[in-house]
Amino acid sequence: MECTIDWQGPEGMLFISRTGSGHVLAMDGAPDGGGRNLAPRPMETVLSGAGGCAAYDVVLILKRGRHAVTGCQVALTAERADTEPKVFTKIHYAFRVTGHDLPAAAVERAVELSHTKYCSAIAMLEKTAEITHSIEIVAA
């Protein structure tokens, strides 16, 4: 896996990442840090990646179990340390999984497996952050 990050010049703190898979991601800073608020902050992209990693796992596990999952949303809230480096200290994943006749045990197992076995982002972030989750199951 690889990516290249390019600063977009002296007028701010906009950075463009070009990923090894051929995609582009913009990141910017807050105005009080020299940015122009043109894109997500770098740490927001870390949090988004962690949510995407876990949601991916949950959907894949449910589909492999032949469950009729039709939607998966995860809302993340995080707290960061007050001092540098301002690592994440708490992250809460609120899963909202939609489907037809989804067994609660299957959804709970999928979330737990993501947390304890499959999500590499969680594995890294739990070194500094307390990670919790909640689950809401919605009938489609």
JOLIN-V548296 format. One line per field, one symbol per residue. phi: phi as a letter, one per 40 degrees, with the letter a starting at -180 (. if undefined). psi: psi as a letter, one per 20 degrees, with the letter a starting at -180 (. if undefined). burial: + if it has 16 or more other C-alpha atoms within 10 Angstrom, else -. A space follows every 10 residues. Layout:
# JOLIN-V548296
phi=???
psi=???
burial=???
This chain:
# JOLIN-V548296
phi=.aabbbcchc cibcbbbbcc cgbbbcbabc dcbgcbfcac cdcccccccc cccccddccc cccccgcccb aabbbbbbbb ccbcccccba bbbbcbbbic fccdcccccc cccdccbbcc ccdccccbbc bbabbbbbcc
psi=qrqppppjri jbkpqpporh jjrppqqrrq hijirjlirq qghhhggghh ghgggggggg ggghjkqmpi qpppppqqqq qhrqpmrphp pppopopqao lpphhggggg gghggighoh gghghihiqp prqqppppp.
burial=---------- -+++++++-- -----++++- ----+-++++ +-----+--+ +++++-+++- ++----+++- -+++-+---+ ------++++ +++++++++- -+----++-+ +-+++--++- ++--++--+- +-----++--
